[in-house]
Amino acid sequence: MLPNQKKADYSKLIRLQIPSQPRFVSHARDLLFSVARHHSFSLSSATDLKIAFGEVLANVIKHAYSNEDDHPIFIEIKLEFEKIEVRVKDFGKKAKPTKMRSLDLNDYRESGLGLFLIKHLTDHYYLDENQSIGNETVLIKKK
């Protein structure tokens, strides 16, 4: 370990890999909800996080993996004092932010409420565009 490098605290880090199959989305959502509740999140905040997280997973399956069910989705849940940070990584098609629907309800069509929900149910979210392959979405929810 380098002199200025902090030691990772693995007691506050959960890593999970699920296949890109819709039936596993509910299991991952339930796990995150349970973790949030045990981390003293209110029922409302834990539910908001669960819904936003489910939308991210659905977007990965639909857009990054084109509904193919044999690809990995990597999930990292980091518990901090007053917040939870969730990272969702895939190795599918790169998201094109310019092609994404806006976060405005006036831009609603047949589908496309996912990003609106993600934005409004979390305190912060972003798509990490620095990935050489695939996508990484980060959600942050405060207590």
N, C-alpha and C positions, 0 to 999 in steps of 0.2 A: 504494500500500500504506500502511495506517495505521501509525503509529509502533510500536505494541505488537503488531502482527499478524505472526505467523511466516510466512515464505515456505514455500509448499508444496514438498515434496521429491517430485517426480514420478518420481524414480528408484526409489522404493519403493512405487509405487501402480500397480495394474493394474486397468483397467476393461474390462468385457466386457458385451455385450448378446446374449442368445440368445432365440429364439422359444420360446413355451410348448409345446414339443413334446418328448415323452419322449426321443426319439433324441438330443437335444442335451445331455441331463443327463450322459451318460457322458463326453462331450467336455469339459464344464465341470469335472466331477469329476477327470478325468485331468489337466487343466491345473493345478488347485489342488494335487493330489498332487505333481506335478512341481515346482511352485513351492515347496511346503513342503520337499521333499527338497533342493532347491538352496539353501534357506534354513537348512540344517543340522538339520532336524527328523529324528528317528529314523523308521525304517520304521513302527513301531507308532503313533507320534503322527501321522504324515502319513496313515496309513490311517484312524485315528479321525476326523480332520478330513474326509477324503474321504467317509466314510460319513455323518457328520452333515450335511455340505453337500448330499449327494445327497438326504437326507431333507427338508431345507428346500426344495430345488427341486421335489421330488415334491409337497410340500404346497402350494406355490404353484400348480402346474399343476392339482392336483386340487381344492383348496378355493377359492383366490382366482379362478382362471380357469375353474372347472367343466369341466376337460379340453378347453377350446377351445384350438386350437393356433395362433392368429394374434395373440397378445398378447406384449408384450416383458417380459423379465425382465432387470433390471439388476444386475450383480454388480461389487462393488468389493473388491479384495484389497489390504490395506495391510500392508506388511512393517515390523515394528518389531524392535528388537534381540533380544528374547527371546520374541516372540510374532507371531502373524498374526491380523489382524482381518478378517473377511469380512462384508460387508453385502450382503443380497439384497433388492432393492426391486421391488415389483410395483404395478400400478394396478388390481388386481382388487377383489373383495369384501373388505371389512374383516374381519379376524379378530375373533372374539368370544371373548376369553379365558375367559369364564364357560362357553362351550359346548365348549371344548377338553377332551379327555380329560386325566385327571390324569397326573402323572409317576410314579404308583405302579403297579407291575406287577399289583397286585391289581385294578386297574381295567381290565385287559386284556379286550378283546372280540375280534371277528373281525379287526379292524385297530386301529391306534392305538399302535403301539410307537414311532412316529417321534419324538414329543416325549421319550419316555423315553430313546431312543438319543441324541438331540441333547444332552440334559442331561448324560448320563453320558459322552459322548465328547468334550465340550468343557470348557474351564475355566470358561467363562461364556457364557451366551447370553441374549438378551432380544428381545422383540417391541416395537419402538418404536411406541407407541400415539399418538404426536403427529402422525402423518401425516394430512393432511386427506383424501387419497385413497389407497387401497391400504394396503400394509403394508411395513414394513422390519424384517427380522430380522437381528440382529447375532450373529455367532459369534466367540468369542475362544479361541484355543488357544495355550498356552505350550509352549516347547520342553521 
